[in-house]
Amino acid sequence: MTYTIAFIGLGAMGGAMVRHLMAAGHTLHLYARRPEAAAPFVEAGAQLFHSPAEAARSAQFVFTNVTRTSDVEAVLLGEQGVIHGAQPGTICIDHSTIAADATRRIAARLAEHGIEMLDAPVSGGSNRAADASLSIMVGGKAEILARAKPLLEKLGTSITHIGGAGAGQVAKACNQIVQVVNIEGIAEAMLYAQSNGADPDKVLAALSTGLAGSRMLETMGPKMAHREFAAGIEARLHDKDFEMIVEAARAQGLKLPATELVKRQLTDLVEQGWGHDDTSSLLRVVERQQNN
């Protein structure tokens, strides 16, 4: 079965998702703040609209993949938001990484208009978006996920229902904590190896076969060893996520010492002008801090 799908957010991740959905035969209605971002997809047969509301008007599904909580609120609930165009029964699927409590509020507002919502943040970065092998963490009603799953299967190979509204965002926050705290540890290990005259490549080879081995070590270790800081995922996005996580934890009275330390490191990274580089640039942060 094919659907009319509204898609909002055509960055590296969103653009790859649109390509997969179009390849599966679905009709795509697009909204982008920068119309030029939609141009390749319009040339391939998608239709560009002037507002999220217009894009959603005849769609059965609405996908969003934007940057911040405020962006999701604007495109779904704003003056020209999806809520003003989508018909009752429409399913909104948000792939953004935003605050769980905000997701619950947004879902409740949409529900007042008969619109369902799944929070479905992803892990894997642009490479896995390109080959449709993302890991997708889903919050929302199980029966709504069942209806949306054939579409999500065009985007990812792992789709996990975590729980009710906001639960997908909780899982994504956990993913970011584990991932970036690990990157900070790798940066400190690489600094320690270099400072003691050890060959970083040989250290990485040894670590990868032991209990320290991980996907992050395999990905970030060689980047640091060879000082290849071109972005896979831009560090500014991890900084944004950690700001959100730390704020949420403090509001709950939770103390997350490693997470708070890494947030300070990410802030330093962005302040040094490396925010558009890869998060492996945490190595440069710890190197710089040796002289302070």
Buried (B, 14 or more C-beta within 10 A) or exposed (E): EEBBBBBBBBBBBBBBBBBBBBEBEBBBBBBBEEEEBBBEBBEEEBBBBEBBBBBBBBBBBBBBBBBBBEBBBBBBBBEBBBBBBBEEEBBBBBBBBBBBBBBBBBBEBBEEBEBBBBBBBBBBBBBBBBEBEBBBBBBBBEEBBEBBBEBBBBBBEEBBBBEBBBBBBBBBBEBBBEBBBBBBBBBBBBBEBBEEEEEBEEBBEEBEEEEBBBEBBEBBBBBBBEEEBEBBBBBBBBBBBBBBBBEBBEEEEEEBEEBBEBBEBBBBBBEEEBBBBBBBBBBBBBBEEEEE
